Amino acid sequence: MNTIELKSIQRGVIMKTVTMRVDDSVYDMIKFAAEGQKRNISNFIEFATLQYLTSSQFVENDEMAEILDDKELVKNLMNGLEDFKKGDYTIV
Protein backbone atom coordinates (compact mmCIF):
# COMPACT_ATOMS: atom_id res chain seq x y z
CA MET A 1 0.00 0.00 0.00
CA ASN A 2 1.35 3.42 -0.93
CA THR A 3 0.50 6.78 0.58
CA ILE A 4 0.34 9.79 -1.71
CA GLU A 5 0.54 13.24 -0.16
CA LEU A 6 -0.49 16.14 -2.33
CA LYS A 7 0.71 19.66 -1.51
CA SER A 8 1.22 22.69 -3.65
CA ILE A 9 1.20 26.46 -3.69
CA GLN A 10 0.06 28.11 -6.89
CA ARG A 11 0.32 31.82 -7.55
CA GLY A 12 -0.30 32.89 -3.96
CA VAL A 13 -3.34 30.62 -3.54
CA ILE A 14 -3.31 28.55 -0.38
CA MET A 15 -3.61 24.92 -1.40
CA LYS A 16 -4.82 22.05 0.75
CA THR A 17 -2.89 18.89 1.53
CA VAL A 18 -4.63 15.60 0.77
CA THR A 19 -3.25 12.26 1.85
CA MET A 20 -4.67 9.10 0.33
CA ARG A 21 -3.82 5.44 0.56
CA VAL A 22 -3.84 3.41 -2.62
CA ASP A 23 -3.02 -0.13 -3.52
CA ASP A 24 0.38 -0.69 -5.18
CA SER A 25 -1.24 -1.45 -8.53
CA VAL A 26 -3.24 1.80 -8.43
CA TYR A 27 -0.14 3.75 -7.45
CA ASP A 28 1.75 2.22 -10.37
CA MET A 29 -1.03 3.20 -12.79
CA ILE A 30 -1.09 6.77 -11.47
CA LYS A 31 2.69 7.02 -11.63
CA PHE A 32 2.78 5.60 -15.17
CA ALA A 33 0.06 8.00 -16.36
CA ALA A 34 1.78 10.97 -14.73
CA GLU A 35 5.09 10.09 -16.36
CA GLY A 36 3.33 9.72 -19.71
CA GLN A 37 2.11 13.31 -19.43
CA LYS A 38 5.40 14.54 -17.97
CA ARG A 39 3.67 15.57 -14.74
CA ASN A 40 4.47 14.83 -11.13
CA ILE A 41 2.01 12.59 -9.34
CA SER A 42 0.38 15.42 -7.40
CA ASN A 43 -0.16 17.51 -10.51
CA PHE A 44 -1.50 14.52 -12.45
CA ILE A 45 -4.04 13.64 -9.76
CA GLU A 46 -5.23 17.25 -9.63
CA PHE A 47 -5.43 17.41 -13.45
CA ALA A 48 -7.22 14.06 -13.78
CA THR A 49 -9.70 14.94 -11.03
CA LEU A 50 -10.54 18.30 -12.61
CA GLN A 51 -10.92 16.66 -16.03
CA TYR A 52 -13.30 14.07 -14.60
CA LEU A 53 -15.36 16.52 -12.58
CA THR A 54 -15.75 19.08 -15.34
CA SER A 55 -16.51 16.58 -18.09
CA SER A 56 -18.65 14.05 -16.24
CA GLN A 57 -20.47 15.76 -13.43
CA PHE A 58 -21.58 19.11 -14.77
CA VAL A 59 -23.78 20.29 -17.59
CA GLU A 60 -23.14 23.59 -19.33
CA ASN A 61 -25.88 26.21 -18.94
CA ASP A 62 -26.81 26.06 -22.64
CA GLU A 63 -27.08 22.29 -22.52
CA MET A 64 -29.22 22.40 -19.36
CA ALA A 65 -31.54 24.97 -20.94
CA GLU A 66 -31.93 22.70 -23.96
CA ILE A 67 -32.73 19.73 -21.71
CA LEU A 68 -35.29 21.69 -19.69
CA ASP A 69 -36.95 23.00 -22.86
CA ASP A 70 -37.62 19.43 -24.00
CA LYS A 71 -40.89 18.86 -22.12
CA GLU A 72 -41.24 15.21 -23.16
CA LEU A 73 -37.70 14.43 -21.99
CA VAL A 74 -38.30 16.16 -18.63
CA LYS A 75 -41.58 14.22 -18.21
CA ASN A 76 -39.80 10.91 -18.94
CA LEU A 77 -36.97 11.75 -16.54
CA MET A 78 -39.44 12.61 -13.78
CA ASN A 79 -41.37 9.38 -14.42
CA GLY A 80 -38.10 7.44 -14.22
CA LEU A 81 -37.24 9.15 -10.94
CA GLU A 82 -40.63 8.25 -9.50
CA ASP A 83 -40.21 4.63 -10.62
CA PHE A 84 -36.79 4.57 -8.95
CA LYS A 85 -38.19 6.01 -5.71
CA LYS A 86 -40.88 3.31 -5.70
CA GLY A 87 -38.15 0.67 -5.97
CA ASP A 88 -39.01 -0.39 -9.50
CA TYR A 89 -35.36 -0.08 -10.58
CA THR A 90 -31.94 -0.48 -9.09
CA ILE A 91 -29.00 1.66 -10.17
CA VAL A 92 -25.88 -0.46 -10.57
C-alpha positions as CSV (number, residue, x, y, z in Angstrom):
1,M,0.0,0.0,0.0
2,N,1.4,3.4,-0.9
3,T,0.5,6.8,0.6
4,I,0.3,9.8,-1.7
5,E,0.5,13.2,-0.2
6,L,-0.5,16.1,-2.3
7,K,0.7,19.7,-1.5
8,S,1.2,22.7,-3.7
9,I,1.2,26.5,-3.7
10,Q,0.1,28.1,-6.9
11,R,0.3,31.8,-7.6
12,G,-0.3,32.9,-4.0
13,V,-3.3,30.6,-3.5
14,I,-3.3,28.5,-0.4
15,M,-3.6,24.9,-1.4
16,K,-4.8,22.1,0.8
17,T,-2.9,18.9,1.5
18,V,-4.6,15.6,0.8
19,T,-3.3,12.3,1.9
20,M,-4.7,9.1,0.3
21,R,-3.8,5.4,0.6
22,V,-3.8,3.4,-2.6
23,D,-3.0,-0.1,-3.5
24,D,0.4,-0.7,-5.2
25,S,-1.2,-1.5,-8.5
26,V,-3.2,1.8,-8.4
27,Y,-0.1,3.8,-7.5
28,D,1.8,2.2,-10.4
29,M,-1.0,3.2,-12.8
30,I,-1.1,6.8,-11.5
31,K,2.7,7.0,-11.6
32,F,2.8,5.6,-15.2
33,A,0.1,8.0,-16.4
34,A,1.8,11.0,-14.7
35,E,5.1,10.1,-16.4
36,G,3.3,9.7,-19.7
37,Q,2.1,13.3,-19.4
38,K,5.4,14.5,-18.0
39,R,3.7,15.6,-14.7
40,N,4.5,14.8,-11.1
41,I,2.0,12.6,-9.3
42,S,0.4,15.4,-7.4
43,N,-0.2,17.5,-10.5
44,F,-1.5,14.5,-12.5
45,I,-4.0,13.6,-9.8
46,E,-5.2,17.2,-9.6
47,F,-5.4,17.4,-13.4
48,A,-7.2,14.1,-13.8
49,T,-9.7,14.9,-11.0
50,L,-10.5,18.3,-12.6
51,Q,-10.9,16.7,-16.0
52,Y,-13.3,14.1,-14.6
53,L,-15.4,16.5,-12.6
54,T,-15.8,19.1,-15.3
55,S,-16.5,16.6,-18.1
56,S,-18.6,14.0,-16.2
57,Q,-20.5,15.8,-13.4
58,F,-21.6,19.1,-14.8
59,V,-23.8,20.3,-17.6
60,E,-23.1,23.6,-19.3
61,N,-25.9,26.2,-18.9
62,D,-26.8,26.1,-22.6
63,E,-27.1,22.3,-22.5
64,M,-29.2,22.4,-19.4
65,A,-31.5,25.0,-20.9
66,E,-31.9,22.7,-24.0
67,I,-32.7,19.7,-21.7
68,L,-35.3,21.7,-19.7
69,D,-36.9,23.0,-22.9
70,D,-37.6,19.4,-24.0
71,K,-40.9,18.9,-22.1
72,E,-41.2,15.2,-23.2
73,L,-37.7,14.4,-22.0
74,V,-38.3,16.2,-18.6
75,K,-41.6,14.2,-18.2
76,N,-39.8,10.9,-18.9
77,L,-37.0,11.7,-16.5
78,M,-39.4,12.6,-13.8
79,N,-41.4,9.4,-14.4
80,G,-38.1,7.4,-14.2
81,L,-37.2,9.2,-10.9
82,E,-40.6,8.3,-9.5
83,D,-40.2,4.6,-10.6
84,F,-36.8,4.6,-8.9
85,K,-38.2,6.0,-5.7
86,K,-40.9,3.3,-5.7
87,G,-38.2,0.7,-6.0
88,D,-39.0,-0.4,-9.5
89,Y,-35.4,-0.1,-10.6
90,T,-31.9,-0.5,-9.1
91,I,-29.0,1.7,-10.2
92,V,-25.9,-0.5,-10.6
